[in-house]
């Protein structure tokens, strides 16, 4: 049995837990299949197996803890991508394309996705998703594009489920993800009053494109007029 100074009764719990999570993160990095053992985590962290179980509880909890740590950079990348889009549905579609492509390549997150029953009911996973998508959904509601007859939390949970399905699909290409988004996600979350929210979004996008084209034409006309005058 592995025993170390970290097994002392008064050792700071947060320090030991952080050390174990870091060790687990390294274990996932070295085991692409996502199969890690508590004994290996404990050995890498320099604590006993009993201490590892006492601090972390179970392998399922390890998966959640490591995945949440790893998810931070993905959330940042998704928000950066969404910031480049002007329309709400384009933002959500970009997020789904990214997550379907990237999340399965991270062993700990792939393991989290695989244990649907655990991750779907974990408040930490939900809060992380709300932090990533909540503002976009609220923006869609203000614009009249996203339905407002159900709670934002429920919309977020639905988007998480769709993210998992897209990430587990055999075909995770951009075209496949776009088809899923436009056939299943948009009809489920678009506004229910008047024309569809996606139609409103497309109309605004066309208006923006038309305005940009008009401005470009005006600039070209001015340049041509200056050329004739000279």
C-alpha positions in Angstrom: 0.0 0.0 0.0 1.3 3.5 -0.9 1.6 5.8 2.1 3.1 9.2 2.2 3.2 12.4 4.2 0.0 13.4 2.5 -1.9 10.8 4.4 -1.6 12.6 7.7 -4.9 13.3 9.4 -4.6 17.0 9.5 -3.4 17.4 5.9 -5.3 20.2 4.2 -8.2 18.5 2.3 -8.3 21.0 -0.5 -4.5 20.6 -1.1 -4.8 16.8 -1.2 -7.9 16.9 -3.4 -6.2 19.2 -5.9 -3.1 17.0 -6.0 -5.3 14.0 -6.7 -7.3 15.8 -9.5 -4.0 16.8 -11.1 -2.8 13.2 -10.9 -6.0 12.0 -12.4 -5.7 14.6 -15.2 -2.3 13.1 -16.1 -3.7 9.6 -16.0 -6.4 10.6 -18.4 -3.9 12.2 -20.7 -1.9 8.9 -20.8 -5.0 6.7 -21.2 -6.9 7.9 -24.3 -9.5 5.2 -23.7 -10.5 7.0 -20.6 -10.1 4.0 -18.3 -8.3 5.2 -15.2 -8.0 3.4 -11.8 -8.1 5.0 -8.4 -5.0 3.0 -7.4 -3.0 4.6 -10.3 -4.2 8.1 -9.4 -3.3 7.6 -5.7 0.2 6.3 -6.6 0.9 9.3 -8.9 -0.4 11.7 -6.2 1.7 10.0 -3.5 -1.2 9.0 -1.3 -2.8 5.8 -0.3 -5.7 4.3 -2.2 -7.8 4.7 0.9 -7.0 8.4 1.0 -7.9 8.8 -2.7 -11.3 7.2 -2.2 -11.9 9.2 0.9 -11.1 12.5 -0.8 -12.7 11.8 -4.2 -15.4 9.2 -3.4 -15.5 7.3 -6.7 -14.1 7.1 -10.2 -17.3 8.8 -11.5 -16.6 11.8 -9.3 -13.0 11.8 -10.6 -14.3 12.0 -14.1 -16.5 15.0 -13.3 -13.8 16.8 -11.4 -11.2 16.4 -14.2 -13.6 17.1 -17.0 -14.8 20.3 -15.3 -11.2 21.4 -15.0 -10.5 20.5 -18.7 -13.7 22.1 -19.8 -12.5 25.6 -18.9 -10.4 26.0 -22.0 -13.1 24.6 -24.2 -15.7 27.1 -22.8 -13.2 29.9 -23.4 -12.7 28.7 -27.0 -16.5 28.4 -27.6 -17.2 31.9 -26.2 -14.4 33.3 -28.4 -16.0 31.6 -31.5 -19.5 32.8 -30.6 -18.1 36.4 -30.3 -17.2 36.3 -34.0 -20.8 35.7 -35.0 -23.5 38.4 -35.0 -26.6 36.2 -35.0 -27.8 34.1 -32.1 -28.4 30.9 -34.0 -25.1 31.2 -35.8 -23.4 31.5 -32.3 -25.1 28.3 -31.1 -24.3 26.5 -34.3 -20.7 27.5 -34.1 -20.6 26.2 -30.5 -22.1 22.9 -31.5 -19.7 22.4 -34.4 -16.7 23.1 -32.1 -17.8 20.8 -29.2 -18.7 17.9 -31.5 -15.2 18.1 -33.0 -13.1 18.8 -30.0 -14.7 17.3 -26.9 -14.4 13.6 -27.9 -10.6 14.2 -28.3 -10.3 14.9 -24.6 -10.3 11.6 -22.7 -11.8 12.9 -19.5 -14.6 14.8 -21.2 -15.3 11.9 -23.5 -15.6 9.8 -20.3 -18.0 12.3 -18.8 -20.1 12.3 -21.9 -20.2 8.5 -21.8 -21.7 8.5 -18.3 -24.9 10.4 -19.3 -26.8 9.6 -16.1 -24.1 11.1 -13.9 -23.3 14.2 -16.0 -26.9 15.1 -16.9 -27.8 15.4 -13.2 -24.6 17.1 -12.0 -25.2 20.7 -10.9 -21.6 21.6 -11.7 -21.9 20.5 -15.3 -25.2 22.4 -15.6 -23.8 25.6 -14.1 -20.8 25.4 -16.5 -23.1 25.1 -19.4 -25.3 28.0 -18.2 -22.1 30.1 -17.9 -21.1 29.2 -21.5 -24.5 29.6 -23.2 -26.8 31.5 -20.9 -26.1 35.0 -22.2 -26.5 33.9 -25.8 -30.0 32.4 -25.0 -31.0 35.6 -23.2 -29.9 37.6 -26.2 -32.0 35.4 -28.4 -35.0 35.9 -26.2 -34.6 39.7 -26.3 -34.5 39.6 -30.0 -37.6 37.4 -30.2 -35.7 34.5 -31.7 -35.5 32.0 -28.8 -38.6 30.7 -27.2 -39.5 32.2 -23.8 -42.2 29.7 -22.7 -39.7 27.4 -21.0 -36.9 28.0 -18.5 -33.4 28.9 -19.7 -32.1 26.1 -17.6 -34.2 23.6 -19.6 -32.9 25.1 -22.9 -29.4 24.8 -21.7 -29.9 21.1 -20.6 -31.4 20.4 -24.0 -28.3 22.0 -25.7 -26.0 19.9 -23.5 -27.9 16.7 -24.5 -27.5 17.7 -28.2 -23.9 18.4 -27.7 -23.4 14.9 -26.2 -25.3 13.3 -29.1 -23.3 15.2 -31.7 -20.0 14.4 -30.0 -20.9 10.6 -29.9 -22.1 10.5 -33.5 -20.1 8.5 -36.0 -20.2 11.4 -38.4 -18.9 14.5 -36.5 -18.2 16.5 -39.7 -19.3 20.2 -39.9 -22.0 19.3 -42.4 -23.4 16.6 -40.2 -23.5 18.9 -37.2 -25.2 21.6 -39.2 -27.8 19.2 -40.3 -28.5 18.1 -36.7 -28.6 21.7 -35.6 -31.0 22.9 -38.3 -33.3 19.9 -38.3 -33.6 19.2 -34.6 -32.1 22.0 -32.4 -33.5 25.1 -34.2 -37.1 23.8 -34.3 -37.0 22.9 -30.6 -35.7 26.3 -29.3 -36.9 28.9 -31.8 -39.6 31.3 -30.8 -43.2 30.1 -31.1 -44.9 33.3 -31.9 -45.0 34.8 -35.5 -42.4 33.6 -37.9 -39.7 31.2 -36.6 -36.8 32.6 -34.7 -34.4 31.2 -37.2 -36.3 33.1 -40.0 -35.9 36.3 -38.0 -32.2 35.6 -37.5 -31.7 35.0 -41.2 -33.7 38.1 -42.1 -31.4 40.2 -39.8 -28.3 38.6 -41.4 -29.6 39.4 -44.9 -30.3 43.0 -43.8 -26.8 43.3 -42.4 -25.4 41.9 -45.6 -27.5 44.2 -47.7 -26.4 47.2 -45.7 -22.7 46.2 -46.1 -23.2 45.8 -49.8 -24.9 49.2 -50.1 -22.0 50.8 -48.1 -19.5 49.1 -50.4 -21.3 50.2 -53.5 -21.4 53.8 -52.2 -17.7 53.8 -51.5 -17.0 52.4 -55.0 -19.2 55.1 -56.5 -17.3 57.8 -54.6 -14.0 56.4 -55.8 -15.1 56.3 -59.4 -16.4 59.9 -59.2 -13.1 61.1 -57.8 -11.3 59.3 -60.6 -13.4 61.1 -63.2 -12.8 64.4 -61.6 -9.1 64.0 -61.6 
